[in-house]
Amino acid sequence: MIPCKKTFNVSSVKMNNSKLYKAFKRVTDISCSLIGLILSIPILLTFSILVKAESTGPAFFIQERVGLNGKKFNIYKLRSMVNDAEKNGAQWATKNDARVTRVGKFIRKTRIDEIPQLINVLKGDMSLIGPRPERDVFTEQFEQEIPGFKQRLYIKPGVTGWAQVNGGYDITPKEKYELDMEYIEKQSIKLDIKIIFYTIKIVFTGSGAR
């Protein structure tokens, strides 16, 4: 497997390099993630207990992902699958995945399992909005199948994003790449607010969950 590059040539990709936009995004990331973590403490405690009660293993799941410019970081989630879910190697989640627990189905549908990623946002590894971070093995695989897939790494990955509110798990890697690149080229305060509202709607409907 070819290791992920640490830097990328972004000269051919149109991006919003406005200092005002970048400042707005970071301030929003910090303030919203702090508020979100504080308000979600009861939810995290409750579901941590439920996850532990249903299956053996830790309540929280930590996994290495690829972030901005190929930098690796550990992502945090509430565990929604059995503890040995990848004993046969790395696998993408599928619809009605048998590895997902009963509690896991609910927290994936409501996106509660994603709440711990607000810690990643505070640390600066992620933003609230951006392309969803993939594992190194899948990043390399998709780059071979979809030349240019690594261009998604031009900006910080996000807890939610344009691809997530336009299909999420139900779209192909190629469609995800196209939607993520559309966001990278069109990102703005207006589009970010739009994605936030769409995300709230998805949380209540459970659309696109696996």
N, C-alpha and C positions, 0 to 999 in steps of 0.2 A: 504493500500500500504506500503510495506517495504521500509524504507528510504534507499537511496544510501549510501553505506559504504564510509568512508573517506579515508581508506587506503586499499591496495590490496597486496596480496602475489604474487610477480612477479618472484619468483625463478624458476618456471616451464616454463617461457616464455623467449625465446632467444631474446635479444635486443642489439642494437648497443649502448654501453655505453662509446664509445670513447669520451674523453674530446674535442678532435679536432673537431669531428663531431658536438657535442653539441654547441661548440663555433661558428662554421661555421653557424649552423642553426639559432642561436639567432642573430648573426650579420646580416645575410641575412634577417631575419624577420624584424628587426628594419629598415634597410636601404631601403628595397623594399617597406615596408608599408608606410614609410615617403614619399618616392618618389611617390608612387601610390596615396596617399591621396592628395598631392600637385597638381599632374597632373589631378586628377579627380574632382577637385573643380568645374569647369564649368559644368561637366556632372552631378554631384550631385545637383547643384543648379537648373539646367534645369529640371531634372526629379522630383525634390522635388516640383517644381511649377506645373508640369504636373499631378503628383499624387494628389496634393491638388485640382487642377482644376476639376479632373474627379470625385472624391468622397470625402465625408466628412470624417474628421478624420486627424490625424497627418501624415506628410509625411514620418516620420521614424517609424520603428516598433522595439520595444524592448521586448525581451522575455527571460525568464530564461532557461538556458540549463545546462547540466551536463558536467563538464570538467575533467581535470587531477585529478585522484584519487577520483573522485566523488564530487569534489568541484563545487558548483553552481556559475554561473556568468550570467550576462545579455548580450545577443548577440544583435548587432545592424544591422538592414537591412532597405532598402527602402521598404515602404509598397507596396505590390503587390496585396493584396486582399482587399475586402471591409472591412470597419472598424469593423464590428461585425461578422467577419468570423467564430469565435468559440463561438457564442452565445449558441450553443447546446452542447458544450464540446470540448475537444481536438480532433482534426482530422488530419490525415496525408493527405497531398496534393495528389490528384488523377489526372489522365490524363484528360485534358479538364475540370478541376475543375471550376465549375460555380462561385465560390467565387473570382476567379482571375479577376481583371479589365482588360480593354483593354491595358492601359499603363503597367499594371502588367505583361501581357503576354510577352510584348517586353522586359522588364527589367529582367524577369526570363529567357527568352530564351538567352539573351546576358550576363546574370549573373551580370548585372549592380546593381541589388538589393543587391548583396553580398559585394559591395565595402566598405560600412561602417564597415564591420568586420575587416578592416585593423586597426581600432581603437582598437579592441579586441586584435589584434596581438601586437600592440605597448604596450598595458597594460600588456601583458604577459599571458592573459587568453587563447589565441590561438596561433597557429603557422600558417605559410602560408600553410604548408602541414601536414596532419594528418587525422584521422578519423573525419567525420562530427559529430558535437555535437548534441545529441538528447535531448529531453525534459525528465524530470524525469519520467513522467508517461509512456512514450514509452520505456525508458531504463529498467524500472522494468518489463514491459510487455514482452519485447523481451528476457530478462534474464530468465523468466519463460518458454518461448517457445524455446529458444536457449540457453541452459546452457553454461555459459562462455562468454555470450555477453558483460558483463561488463569488460572483459579483454581489450576491446577497450580503456578503461580509463587509461591504463598504460602509455600513452603518451598524450601530449597536443592535443586537437582537432585541425582541420585545416580548412582553408577557402576552400581548395581543397584537394584532396587525391586520393589514388590508386583506391578506390571504385568509386569515382566520374568520373574518366577518363575511367573507365571500365563499364559504364552503368548508373551511377548516380541514378536518380529517378526511372529508369526502372528496377532495380534489386531488388530482395527480401531482407528482413532484414538478412536472413541467408547468402545469397551471399555477402551482404555488410560486414557482420561479417568476413567471410572467407577472403575476399580481404583486409580488414583492418588488420587482424592478419598477413596476408602475408606481408603487408607493415611493420608492427611493427618488424617482424623478419628479414626483408631484408633491412630495411631503410639504405640509404647511400647517399652520395652527388650525385653520378651518378643517382640513382633512383629518387631523388628529382628533379634534372634537367629534367629528362625524363617526370615526372609528370607535371612540369611547361609548357613544350612544348606541351604536350597533352592538357592541360587546355586552352592554347592559341588557339589551333585548335578548341576546343569545343565552345569557346566564339564566333568564327567566323561562326561556322556551326549551333549552337543552339542545338546540339545533347543532348538528355537526359533531356530536360527541361520539367517542368510541370506548 
